[in-house]
């Protein structure tokens, strides 16, 4: 019997999507955010590989300039986050960072995203 050399590579970082959009810079209406209400992960791999969102920080600026940061557990937007989104003005920005995901028993952080609130297209 011969021997084989295997090269193992790290699984690439999953891509965050909201509804049918995925990117690191999102331009979404309030309705798109409210109707989808959660972060999802996708990967372009030739085999099944599942990631789970464990937690993330949801940050935004209030009208007076104060930065508000909220810790979220899981992938779904809480009622509190949905209320914040409903009350945001056009041009508002949401920063989602410190995103932790889990797969195959291992936890790791992934890249942040920025959501820009825009008018209906």
C-alpha positions as CSV (number, residue, x, y, z in Angstrom):
1,X,0.0,0.0,0.0
2,X,1.2,3.4,-0.8
3,X,1.0,6.6,1.2
4,X,-0.9,9.7,0.4
5,X,-0.2,13.3,1.2
6,X,-3.3,15.4,1.9
7,X,-3.3,19.2,2.0
8,X,-5.9,20.7,4.2
9,X,-7.2,24.2,3.7
10,X,-9.2,26.4,5.9
11,X,-12.8,26.6,4.9
12,X,-13.4,30.0,3.4
13,X,-15.4,32.6,5.3
14,X,-19.2,32.4,4.8
15,X,-20.9,35.3,3.1
16,X,-23.7,37.2,5.0
17,X,-27.0,37.7,3.2
18,X,-30.1,39.5,4.0
19,X,-33.0,38.4,1.9
20,X,-31.7,37.7,-1.5
21,X,-28.7,40.2,-1.2
22,X,-25.2,39.4,-0.1
23,X,-22.3,41.6,0.2
24,X,-20.3,43.5,2.8
25,X,-21.9,46.9,1.8
26,X,-25.6,46.6,1.7
27,X,-28.1,49.3,0.3
28,X,-31.5,48.2,1.6
29,X,-34.8,49.8,2.3
30,X,-36.3,49.6,5.8
31,X,-39.0,47.3,4.4
32,X,-36.3,44.9,3.0
33,X,-34.7,44.8,6.5
34,X,-38.0,44.4,8.4
35,X,-39.4,41.8,6.0
36,X,-36.3,39.6,6.2
37,X,-35.5,40.1,9.9
38,X,-32.4,38.0,10.1
39,X,-28.8,37.4,8.9
40,X,-28.2,34.3,6.9
41,X,-24.9,32.7,5.8
42,X,-24.1,31.2,2.4
43,X,-21.1,29.6,0.9
44,X,-20.2,28.6,-2.6
45,X,-18.7,25.2,-2.0
46,X,-19.1,21.9,-4.0
47,X,-20.3,20.2,-0.8
48,X,-22.6,20.8,2.2
49,X,-21.1,22.9,4.9
50,X,-23.2,24.6,7.5
51,X,-22.4,27.6,9.7
52,X,-24.5,29.0,12.5
53,X,-24.5,32.6,13.6
54,X,-23.8,32.7,17.3
55,X,-23.8,36.4,18.0
56,X,-23.0,39.9,16.7
57,X,-23.0,43.6,17.6
58,X,-25.6,45.8,16.0
59,X,-24.5,49.5,16.0
60,X,-26.0,52.7,14.8
61,X,-25.9,56.4,15.3
62,X,-28.8,58.2,16.9
63,X,-29.9,61.6,15.5
64,X,-28.0,63.4,18.3
65,X,-24.8,61.6,17.2
66,X,-24.5,59.1,20.0
67,X,-23.3,55.6,18.9
68,X,-25.6,52.9,20.2
69,X,-24.3,49.3,20.3
70,X,-26.5,46.3,21.0
71,X,-25.3,42.7,21.5
72,X,-27.5,40.1,19.6
73,X,-27.5,36.4,20.2
74,X,-28.5,34.2,17.2
75,X,-29.3,35.3,13.7
76,X,-32.7,36.9,14.1
77,X,-33.4,40.5,14.7
78,X,-35.0,41.1,18.1
79,X,-38.1,43.2,18.6
80,X,-35.9,45.9,19.9
81,X,-33.8,45.9,16.7
82,X,-36.9,45.9,14.5
83,X,-38.1,49.0,16.4
84,X,-34.7,50.7,15.9
85,X,-34.9,49.9,12.1
86,X,-38.5,51.2,11.9
87,X,-37.4,54.5,13.4
88,X,-34.2,55.0,11.3
89,X,-34.0,57.9,8.8
90,X,-33.0,57.5,5.2
91,X,-29.3,57.6,4.9
92,X,-28.8,55.9,8.3
93,X,-26.1,53.3,8.7
94,X,-26.1,50.1,10.6
95,X,-22.8,48.4,11.4
96,X,-22.9,44.7,12.2
97,X,-19.5,43.5,13.5
98,X,-18.0,41.2,16.0
99,X,-19.9,38.4,14.2
100,X,-19.2,35.0,15.6
101,X,-20.1,31.8,13.7
102,X,-19.8,28.1,14.5
103,X,-19.2,25.1,12.3
104,X,-18.1,21.6,13.1
105,X,-17.7,22.5,16.8
106,X,-15.4,25.5,16.1
107,X,-16.2,29.1,16.6
108,X,-14.6,32.0,14.7
109,X,-15.2,35.6,13.8
110,X,-16.1,36.8,10.3
111,X,-16.0,40.2,8.6
112,X,-18.3,43.0,9.4
113,X,-21.0,44.4,7.2
114,X,-22.4,47.9,6.8
115,X,-26.1,48.4,5.9
116,X,-27.1,51.7,4.4
117,X,-30.8,52.6,4.6
118,X,-32.1,53.8,1.2
119,X,-35.3,54.9,-0.4
120,X,-37.5,52.5,-2.2
121,X,-36.2,51.7,-5.6
